Amino acid sequence: MRVALITGALGFVGRNLTEKLLAKGYKVIAVDCIDPALVQSKANVEYIQSDLTSTEAFASIECKCDIMFHLAWAGVKPEAR
């Protein structure tokens, strides 16, 4: 089974990409800063809660994946709204 890692996996694009990859037979490792307990778990999806604003957090994710989609972003700072 091929493995895909998606950062920002719980956002709009990440959720839709996860569905497409699952339909194609991938296992998905979904990384996001949102608590995965707030999301319904799915077969062949491993949720990892992590804030990727530091290289240490990103380096701590151990994954042997075939492809990676980096969709995470820091967001808009509250004072900029």
Secondary structure, DSSP 8 states (H G I E B T S, - for coil): --EEEEETTTSHHHHHHHHHHHHTT-EEEEEESS-GGGS---TTEEEEE--TTSHHHHHT-----SEEEE-------GGG-
